[in-house]
Amino acid sequence: MFLVENAAESASAYEHFDIFMIIITVLIAVGLVRLLLTRPRKNMFAIGFTAVALVVFIAADVKMISGW
């Protein structure tokens, strides 16, 4: 009976932290675009690190949104 009550209460997996995850993903994407648009010298380490972080956050967002 306890499991049924908990399942009914947690029908939606949405939490307020989800909004912060999406905002952080957008900020990382903006940062990557700004890194790619620099003219004189490009910091390849920063571009690679940001690209990997963006892929990880996008994967986490997709998993998070599919659980809603």
Backbone as numpy.savetxt, mean C-alpha at the origin, in Angstrom:
# Nx Ny Nz CAx CAy CAz Cx Cy Cz
-21.15 -21.58 19.47 -21.97 -20.40 19.47 -21.10 -19.14 19.47
-20.00 -19.19 20.19 -19.10 -18.04 20.27 -18.50 -17.73 18.90
-18.14 -18.74 18.13 -17.56 -18.53 16.80 -18.58 -17.91 15.84
-19.82 -18.31 15.94 -20.86 -17.77 15.08 -21.08 -16.29 15.38
-21.08 -15.92 16.65 -21.25 -14.52 17.02 -20.10 -13.66 16.52
-18.88 -14.16 16.63 -17.72 -13.42 16.15 -17.73 -13.30 14.63
-18.16 -14.33 13.95 -18.21 -14.28 12.49 -19.24 -13.26 12.02
-20.33 -13.15 12.73 -21.36 -12.19 12.35 -20.90 -10.76 12.61
-20.13 -10.55 13.67 -19.64 -9.21 13.99 -18.56 -8.75 13.03
-17.74 -9.66 12.55 -16.60 -9.28 11.70 -16.87 -9.62 10.23
-18.04 -9.29 9.75 -18.37 -9.56 8.36 -17.53 -8.71 7.42
-17.23 -7.48 7.81 -16.39 -6.60 7.02 -15.02 -6.51 7.66
-13.98 -6.66 6.86 -12.62 -6.61 7.37 -12.03 -5.21 7.26
-12.86 -4.21 6.95 -12.37 -2.84 6.81 -11.96 -2.28 8.16
-10.79 -1.63 8.17 -10.32 -0.93 9.36 -9.83 0.45 8.94
-9.70 1.34 9.89 -9.28 2.70 9.57 -7.82 2.75 9.12
-7.02 1.78 9.48 -5.62 1.73 9.05 -5.52 1.53 7.54
-6.54 0.97 6.92 -6.54 0.74 5.47 -6.38 2.04 4.69
-6.99 3.11 5.18 -6.88 4.41 4.51 -5.43 4.88 4.52
-4.74 4.69 5.66 -3.34 5.09 5.74 -2.46 4.28 4.79
-2.77 3.01 4.63 -2.01 2.19 3.68 -2.16 2.73 2.25
-3.35 3.11 1.87 -3.58 3.64 0.52 -2.88 4.99 0.36
-2.94 5.84 1.38 -2.27 7.14 1.30 -0.76 6.97 1.19
-0.19 6.06 1.94 1.25 5.81 1.88 1.64 5.28 0.50
0.81 4.42 -0.08 1.07 3.91 -1.42 1.09 5.04 -2.44
0.15 5.96 -2.33 0.12 7.10 -3.25 1.36 7.97 -3.06
1.77 8.20 -1.82 2.97 9.00 -1.57 4.23 8.34 -2.14
4.33 7.03 -2.03 5.47 6.33 -2.61 5.46 6.45 -4.12
4.28 6.35 -4.73 4.18 6.49 -6.19 4.59 7.89 -6.64
4.16 8.92 -5.90 4.55 10.29 -6.22 6.05 10.46 -6.08
6.62 9.88 -5.04 8.07 9.95 -4.85 8.83 9.27 -5.97
8.33 8.14 -6.46 8.99 7.46 -7.56 8.94 8.30 -8.83
7.81 8.92 -9.09 7.70 9.78 -10.27 8.67 10.95 -10.17
8.75 11.55 -9.00 9.68 12.67 -8.83 11.13 12.22 -9.00
11.46 11.02 -8.51 12.82 10.51 -8.70 13.13 10.27 -10.17
12.14 9.79 -10.91 12.36 9.51 -12.33 12.45 10.77 -13.17
11.89 11.88 -12.70 11.89 13.12 -13.47 13.09 14.02 -13.19
13.99 13.62 -12.29 15.17 14.44 -12.03 16.07 14.43 -13.26
16.57 15.58 -13.62 17.34 15.71 -14.86 18.84 15.43 -14.72
19.56 16.17 -13.90 21.02 16.05 -14.00 21.55 14.65 -13.66
21.23 14.17 -12.48 21.72 12.84 -12.08 20.57 12.07 -11.45
20.50 10.81 -11.78 19.47 9.96 -11.19 20.13 9.04 -10.15
19.50 8.96 -9.00 19.97 8.08 -7.94 19.34 6.71 -8.17
20.09 5.81 -8.77 19.55 4.51 -9.15 19.17 3.66 -7.94
19.93 3.80 -6.84 19.59 3.04 -5.63 18.24 3.48 -5.09
18.01 4.80 -5.05 16.74 5.32 -4.53 15.58 4.91 -5.44
15.81 4.92 -6.74 14.75 4.51 -7.69 14.42 3.04 -7.50
15.42 2.20 -7.37 15.18 0.76 -7.17 14.49 0.47 -5.85
14.95 1.13 -4.79 14.36 0.92 -3.47 12.90 1.37 -3.46
12.62 2.50 -4.07 11.26 3.01 -4.12 10.37 2.12 -4.97
10.91 1.60 -6.07 10.13 0.71 -6.93 9.75 -0.57 -6.19
10.70 -1.14 -5.46 10.41 -2.35 -4.69 9.38 -2.06 -3.60
9.54 -0.93 -2.91 8.58 -0.56 -1.86 7.19 -0.37 -2.46
7.11 0.24 -3.64 5.82 0.46 -4.29 5.16 -0.86 -4.66
5.93 -1.80 -5.18 5.39 -3.11 -5.53 4.85 -3.82 -4.29
5.59 -3.75 -3.19 5.15 -4.40 -1.95 3.86 -3.75 -1.43
3.81 -2.42 -1.46 2.61 -1.75 -0.97 1.42 -1.98 -1.88
1.63 -2.03 -3.17 0.52 -2.31 -4.08 -0.01 -3.72 -3.84
0.88 -4.68 -3.65 0.45 -6.06 -3.36 -0.32 -6.11 -2.04
0.14 -5.38 -1.03 -0.56 -5.35 0.25 -1.93 -4.69 0.11
-2.01 -3.63 -0.71 -3.30 -2.96 -0.93 -4.27 -3.86 -1.66
-3.80 -4.58 -2.65 -4.68 -5.50 -3.39 -5.21 -6.58 -2.46
-4.34 -7.14 -1.63 -4.76 -8.17 -0.67 -5.74 -7.59 0.35
-5.45 -6.36 0.78 -6.30 -5.71 1.78 -7.69 -5.42 1.20
-7.74 -4.88 -0.01 -9.01 -4.53 -0.63 -9.82 -5.76 -1.00
-9.15 -6.84 -1.38 -9.89 -8.07 -1.71 -10.55 -8.67 -0.47
-10.07 -8.32 0.71 -10.66 -8.81 1.94 -11.86 -8.01 2.42
-12.14 -6.87 1.79 -13.28 -6.06 2.18 -14.51 -6.78 1.75
